[in-house]
Each structure stands twice: as structure tokens, then as C-alpha cells.
Amino acid sequence: MSGTPETPNDPAMYDRLAGEWWRPRGVFAMLHWLAAARAELIPEAPSDGAVLVDLGCGAGLLAPHLEGKGYTHIGVDLSGASLKWAAEHGVHAVRADVTAVPLADECADVVVAGEILEHVPDLPLAVAEACRLLRPGGLLVIDTLAQTALCRFLAIDVAERIPRIATRGVHDPALLVDREALVNACAEHGVRLTLRGIRPSLLDFGRWVLRRRSSVRMVPVPTTAVLFQAWGRIPR
């Protein structure tokens, strides 16, 4: 089922594999674990009618983790097949590129960019669009892959050969995210990012492989050189 796109970072693969999104042990299994970790950075809605915009939402894996937090969940993605699944899970689906989102300025209390920036050719433009959507005081939440040799080795050379960790060809090494460039791009819009590295719990992963756990927790690590989270607020 994993397949290999003709070229790395082929957007069409998400339409081809749309039926895999909600299989906890399917080819997107690790994205379920990351969605749970991402949700831990999202507070309860600050007011009635609060909006969360989920950039690169896929099939809406974040949705179950937002239940009870009080947000209207708007998901933006290029894959129409994935968005159909997202809509079935309560996400208001918008088919668009994350660098050109057809939503109003300052419409969101939270903007999430989970595992999407490493797929975008124009990082500053994607960051500018995310910040444009934020209301004053709004929260930006990111997780992505770092532009390092270690990340290329672990996340592409190794992980893309492990079933259910990363699909073959999903990443283009040239698009991995330069952490300094990300921090500077956000700072241009007044967002001061905090970064921390994360990885799957090795104990949980072993139990998951043995089918003794249904999911795997993401845990903090002292380096941001592979997989990392970032968050910050736009000024009021």
C-alpha cells in the first residue's frame, strides 16, 4: 500500500492513499501520534466562536483531539480525497494551497501547521500566510522536520523504509526546514517561536509493534535536529 511516487513529495500520493488515513496501523500511523502531541500545545478556546485553522490537515487527524476544546475546526489541504475524510470527522474543509488560503485576515485564534512545512517550496510565504490568518494574540503551532544531515538519514533514508513510519518518497530532502530560517520568518511577523525536539517513545513503539499498545506517545528530546515542535503568539 505504501507505493513510491514518481517524484519525491508528490501531492497526488495523498489522494491515492486517502483510505489509509484513519487506519491506526496504516501507512500514516505516525501522523496519528504526532496529531496527539500537537493537540497538547493547543489550549481550550479563549472564547465562544473561536476558530482553529489546520494547514495541511490531511484527513483531519487532529479533530478527535480537539473535542471539547471549543473550536470551529477549519482544515486546509490540497487533497480532495483526504478532505472528504476530514469533513466526515467534523472538519470544515477548504481545498487550497497553504501558501494561498482563501480565508480572511485575522480569522483564527489558532493556526496549526503540522507536518506540512517540510512539503512547501516557499517557507517564508507559508509562514506569512499562517501569520496573516492569526488574530492579535493568536497562537501558531508547528511541527516539522529539520534541515540537517541527521534528519535526512533518520527521517528519509531509514524511516521511509519502515512500514507505517513514513511512506516511501513522501519527503523531498531539499524541502526540510531550516530552523533558523523558520524562526526568522516568524519573527518578521512578530511571532517569537519556542522550539523543542520530539521523538516516539521507544518503549511505546516496541509495545505498539507487538500490538500491546494502540498508539505511541511522542516525548521531548534535547535536540531539534530531527523532528521538532514550535509555537508562539502573534502580538496583540
C-alpha positions in Angstrom: 0.0 0.0 0.0 2.8 2.4 0.6 3.9 2.8 -3.0 6.5 5.2 -4.3 5.6 8.4 -6.1 7.4 9.1 -9.4 9.0 12.1 -7.7 9.6 12.9 -4.1 6.9 15.0 -2.3 4.2 14.1 -4.9 0.9 15.6 -3.7 -1.1 13.1 -5.7 0.0 10.3 -3.3 -2.4 11.6 -0.6 -5.3 11.1 -3.0 -4.1 7.6 -3.8 -3.6 6.7 -0.2 -6.7 8.5 1.2 -8.2 5.3 2.5 -5.2 4.8 4.8 -5.6 8.0 6.8 -7.8 6.6 9.6 -6.3 3.2 9.9 -4.3 3.4 13.2 -1.8 0.9 11.8 -1.9 2.1 8.2 0.8 3.9 6.3 0.1 7.2 8.2 0.2 5.6 11.7 2.9 8.0 12.9 0.8 11.0 11.9 -1.8 9.9 14.4 0.9 10.0 17.2 2.0 13.5 16.0 -1.6 14.8 16.0 -2.0 13.8 19.6 1.3 15.6 20.5 0.3 18.7 18.5 -3.0 18.9 20.4 -1.2 19.1 23.7 0.1 22.5 22.6 -3.4 23.8 21.9 -5.3 25.4 24.9 -9.0 25.5 25.3 -10.7 28.1 23.1 -10.4 31.6 24.5 -14.0 32.5 23.7 -17.2 31.3 22.1 -16.8 31.1 18.3 -13.1 30.6 18.4 -11.6 29.3 15.2 -8.7 27.0 14.6 -7.2 26.8 11.1 -5.4 23.5 10.4 -3.0 23.9 7.5 -2.2 20.7 5.7 -4.9 19.0 7.7 -5.0 15.8 5.6 -8.0 13.7 6.7 -8.4 15.6 9.9 -6.4 13.5 12.3 -6.3 16.4 14.8 -10.1 16.5 15.1 -10.6 13.9 17.8 -8.0 15.6 20.0 -9.8 19.0 19.7 -13.2 17.6 21.0 -14.3 19.6 24.0 -11.8 22.4 23.4 -14.4 24.7 21.8 -13.0 25.5 18.4 -14.6 25.6 15.0 -12.0 23.4 13.1 -11.2 24.6 9.6 -9.0 22.3 7.6 -7.0 23.4 4.6 -5.4 20.8 2.2 -4.8 20.2 -1.5 -6.1 16.6 -1.4 -9.8 16.5 -2.2 -10.0 12.8 -1.2 -8.4 13.5 2.1 -10.7 16.4 2.8 -13.7 14.2 2.3 -12.5 12.1 5.2 -11.8 15.3 7.2 -15.3 16.5 6.7 -16.7 13.2 8.0 -14.8 13.9 11.2 -16.3 17.4 11.7 -13.7 19.5 9.9 -14.8 22.4 7.8 -12.9 21.5 4.7 -11.2 24.1 2.4 -9.3 22.8 -0.6 -6.4 25.2 -1.2 -2.6 25.6 -1.1 -1.3 26.6 2.3 0.5 29.5 0.7 -2.7 30.9 -0.7 -5.5 30.3 1.8 -8.9 31.7 0.8 -9.8 32.9 4.3 -10.0 36.4 5.8 -7.1 38.2 7.6 -7.1 37.7 11.4 -9.8 35.0 11.2 -8.2 32.4 13.5 -7.4 32.2 17.2 -5.0 29.3 16.5 -3.2 28.3 13.3 -1.7 24.8 13.2 0.9 23.8 10.6 1.5 20.1 11.4 3.9 18.1 9.2 3.3 20.5 6.3 6.2 23.0 6.1 8.6 20.3 5.0 6.5 19.8 1.9 6.3 23.5 0.9 8.8 25.0 -1.6 8.3 28.6 -0.3 8.8 28.6 3.5 8.6 32.4 4.0 5.3 32.6 2.0 3.8 29.7 4.0 4.7 31.4 7.3 3.4 34.8 6.1 0.1 33.2 5.2 -0.2 31.4 8.6 0.5 34.6 10.4 -1.9 36.6 8.2 -4.7 34.4 9.4 -4.0 34.9 13.1 -5.9 37.3 15.2 -3.9 39.6 17.6 -2.7 37.4 20.4 -3.3 34.2 18.3 -1.3 31.1 18.7 0.8 29.5 15.9 1.6 25.7 16.4 4.1 23.9 14.2 5.7 20.5 13.9 8.1 19.6 11.1 11.4 18.1 10.1 14.8 19.9 10.4 17.2 20.5 7.5 20.1 18.5 8.8 22.1 15.5 7.7 20.9 13.6 10.7 17.3 14.3 9.8 17.8 13.3 6.2 19.3 10.0 7.4 16.8 9.1 10.1 13.6 10.6 8.5 14.2 9.7 4.9 16.9 7.1 4.5 15.8 5.0 7.5 12.2 5.9 8.3 10.9 5.7 4.8 11.9 2.0 4.7 10.0 1.2 7.9 6.3 0.3 7.2 3.8 2.7 8.9 6.5 5.2 9.9 7.0 7.1 6.7 5.7 6.4 3.2 8.5 5.9 0.6 9.1 9.2 -1.4 6.9 11.3 0.9 9.7 13.8 1.6 12.0 15.8 -0.7 15.3 16.3 1.2 15.6 19.8 -0.3 12.5 21.0 1.5 13.4 20.0 5.0 13.1 23.1 7.2 16.0 25.3 8.1 15.3 26.1 11.8 17.0 29.5 11.7 15.0 30.5 8.6 11.8 29.4 10.2 12.5 31.4 13.4 13.4 34.4 11.4 10.4 34.2 9.1 8.1 34.0 12.1 9.9 36.9 13.8 9.3 39.1 10.8 5.6 38.8 11.7 6.2 39.3 15.4 5.9 35.7 16.4 8.8 34.6 18.7 9.0 30.8 18.4 9.9 28.3 21.1 11.3 25.1 19.7 11.7 21.6 21.2 12.7 18.3 19.8 10.4 15.2 20.0 10.5 11.6 19.0 8.4 8.5 19.6 8.7 6.8 22.9 10.9 3.8 22.2 9.1 1.7 24.9 5.7 2.6 23.5 6.9 1.9 20.0 8.1 -1.6 21.0 4.8 -2.4 22.6 3.0 -1.0 19.6 4.9 -3.2 17.2 4.0 -6.2 19.5 0.3 -4.9 19.4 0.3 -4.3 23.1 -0.4 -0.6 22.6 -2.8 1.1 20.2 -0.7 4.3 19.9 2.7 5.7 20.7 3.4 8.8 22.8 5.8 11.5 21.4 8.3 12.5 24.0 10.7 15.5 24.3 14.4 15.2 23.4 17.2 17.7 23.9 17.9 18.2 20.2 15.7 19.8 17.5 17.9 18.4 14.8 15.4 15.9 13.5 11.7 16.2 14.4 10.6 19.3 16.3 7.7 21.3 17.5 7.5 25.1 17.6 5.0 27.6 19.0 4.5 31.3 19.6 1.9 34.0 19.7 1.4 37.0 17.3 1.4 40.3 19.2 -1.8 41.9 20.3 
